[in-house]
Amino acid sequence: MSVNYSVVIMTAPERSLRADARRNRESVLDAAGELFARRGDNVQMDEIAARAGLGVGTLYRHFADKRALRAAIVGRRFEAVTSLARAAEELSDPWAAFETLLFGYLESAEPDAAFRFAILSPEEPSWGDIEAEKNAFAGSVERIVQRAVDAGVLRADFRASDFVLITRGAMANMSGNGDWRRHLALQLEGIRSRAE
């Protein structure tokens, strides 16, 4: 039986290169997240590359500009909260599912200042770059909201787009002292239907 060793020799470096590229991308995202969180949009791409321990060329191979970098930060957070949203969908109580999603999403955003900066920035992320992640999360939000409306526990005119408004308002109030929770509790009083 003959073995084609050239395939083994060729694929090992390719696998290593892909692993290196993934590590480099994650290093850039970590560095950008830290710097955006501290200094906002004043951070320059060469500073991010230096913090990641990479050359500027490597950074630009992964991200064309700061907008693409912000989109990737948002996409990474959406990947994490989509599993939370799917777990919330499994809850039998529609209000509990909505509250679990809302608080879980915001609690995951609280320590991630770079994500909040990207979401609240006047320049929206490039959604085309993270369409799959955004759509997966948005689909769960839509289903959870609709189920709560249908069950009569959420006001009849509430929409998934209102979820976005509420979460942005709470994020804008994340100052480190937990006031966003009071802000959110006041909003929940206004949107919860008492007709049940």
RAJO-V763361 format. One record per residue. N is the residue number from 0. RES is the residue in three letters. SS is DSSP state (2 for helix, 1 for strand, 0 for the rest). OMEGA is omega in radians with two decimals (999 if undefined). Layout:
# RAJO-V763361
N:RES:SS:OMEGA  N:RES:SS:OMEGA
This chain:
# RAJO-V763361
0:MET:0:-3.11  1:SER:0:3.13  2:VAL:0:3.11  3:ASN:0:-3.09  4:TYR:2:-3.11  5:SER:2:3.11  6:VAL:2:3.13  7:VAL:2:-3.11  8:ILE:2:-3.09  9:MET:2:-3.05  10:THR:2:-3.13  11:ALA:2:3.10  12:PRO:2:3.12  13:GLU:2:3.11  14:ARG:2:3.13  15:SER:2:3.14  16:LEU:2:3.13  17:ARG:2:3.11  18:ALA:2:3.09  19:ASP:2:3.14  20:ALA:2:3.10  21:ARG:2:3.12  22:ARG:2:3.12  23:ASN:2:-3.13  24:ARG:2:3.12  25:GLU:2:3.10  26:SER:2:3.11  27:VAL:2:-3.13  28:LEU:2:3.11  29:ASP:2:-3.13  30:ALA:2:3.14  31:ALA:2:3.13  32:GLY:2:-3.14  33:GLU:2:-3.09  34:LEU:2:3.08  35:PHE:2:-3.12  36:ALA:2:-3.09  37:ARG:2:-2.96  38:ARG:2:3.13  39:GLY:2:-3.02  40:ASP:2:3.13  41:ASN:2:-3.11  42:VAL:0:3.11  43:GLN:0:-3.09  44:MET:2:-3.14  45:ASP:2:3.06  46:GLU:2:3.13  47:ILE:2:3.12  48:ALA:2:3.14  49:ALA:2:3.14  50:ARG:2:3.14  51:ALA:2:-3.12  52:GLY:0:-3.10  53:LEU:0:3.04  54:GLY:0:-3.14  55:VAL:2:3.12  56:GLY:2:3.10  57:THR:2:3.11  58:LEU:2:-3.09  59:TYR:2:3.04  60:ARG:2:-3.14  61:HIS:2:-3.03  62:PHE:0:-3.08  63:ALA:0:-3.09  64:ASP:0:-3.11  65:LYS:2:3.13  66:ARG:2:3.11  67:ALA:2:3.12  68:LEU:2:3.07  69:ARG:2:3.12  70:ALA:2:3.14  71:ALA:2:3.08  72:ILE:2:3.10  73:VAL:2:3.14  74:GLY:2:3.13  75:ARG:2:3.12  76:ARG:2:3.11  77:PHE:2:3.08  78:GLU:2:-3.11  79:ALA:2:-3.07  80:VAL:2:3.10  81:THR:2:3.10  82:SER:2:3.05  83:LEU:2:3.14  84:ALA:2:3.13  85:ARG:2:3.09  86:ALA:2:3.11  87:ALA:2:3.12  88:GLU:2:-3.11  89:GLU:0:-3.13  90:LEU:0:-3.07  91:SER:0:-3.12  92:ASP:0:-3.07  93:PRO:2:3.12  94:TRP:2:3.11  95:ALA:2:3.11  96:ALA:2:3.14  97:PHE:2:-3.13  98:GLU:2:3.12  99:THR:2:3.12  100:LEU:2:-3.08  101:LEU:2:-3.12  102:PHE:2:3.13  103:GLY:2:3.12  104:TYR:2:-3.10  105:LEU:2:3.10  106:GLU:2:3.10  107:SER:2:3.13  108:ALA:2:-3.03  109:GLU:2:-3.13  110:PRO:0:-3.06  111:ASP:0:-3.08  112:ALA:2:3.14  113:ALA:2:3.08  114:PHE:2:3.13  115:ARG:2:3.11  116:PHE:2:-3.12  117:ALA:2:-3.14  118:ILE:2:-3.06  119:LEU:2:-3.13  120:SER:0:3.10  121:PRO:0:3.09  122:GLU:0:-3.09  123:GLU:0:3.05  124:PRO:0:3.07  125:SER:0:-3.03  126:TRP:2:3.13  127:GLY:2:-3.12  128:ASP:2:-3.06  129:ILE:2:-3.04  130:GLU:2:-3.10  131:ALA:2:-3.12  132:GLU:2:-3.14  133:LYS:2:-3.11  134:ASN:2:3.12  135:ALA:2:3.13  136:PHE:2:-3.12  137:ALA:2:3.11  138:GLY:2:3.10  139:SER:2:3.12  140:VAL:2:-3.12  141:GLU:2:-3.11  142:ARG:2:-3.13  143:ILE:2:3.12  144:VAL:2:-3.10  145:GLN:2:3.12  146:ARG:2:3.12  147:ALA:2:3.08  148:VAL:2:-3.13  149:ASP:2:-3.14  150:ALA:0:3.12  151:GLY:0:3.13  152:VAL:0:3.10  153:LEU:1:-3.05  154:ARG:0:-2.99  155:ALA:0:-3.10  156:ASP:0:-3.14  157:PHE:0:-3.13  158:ARG:0:3.10  159:ALA:2:3.11  160:SER:2:3.08  161:ASP:2:3.06  162:PHE:2:3.14  163:VAL:2:-3.14  164:LEU:2:-3.13  165:ILE:2:-3.11  166:THR:2:3.10  167:ARG:2:3.10  168:GLY:2:3.12  169:ALA:2:3.13  170:MET:2:3.14  171:ALA:2:-3.14  172:ASN:0:3.13  173:MET:0:-3.08  174:SER:0:-3.13  175:GLY:0:-3.14  176:ASN:0:3.06  177:GLY:0:-3.14  178:ASP:2:-3.14  179:TRP:2:3.13  180:ARG:2:3.08  181:ARG:2:3.09  182:HIS:2:-3.12  183:LEU:2:3.13  184:ALA:2:3.10  185:LEU:2:3.11  186:GLN:2:-3.13  187:LEU:2:3.08  188:GLU:2:-3.12  189:GLY:2:-3.07  190:ILE:2:-3.12  191:ARG:1:3.10  192:SER:0:3.14  193:ARG:0:-3.08  194:ALA:0:-3.08  195:GLU:0:999
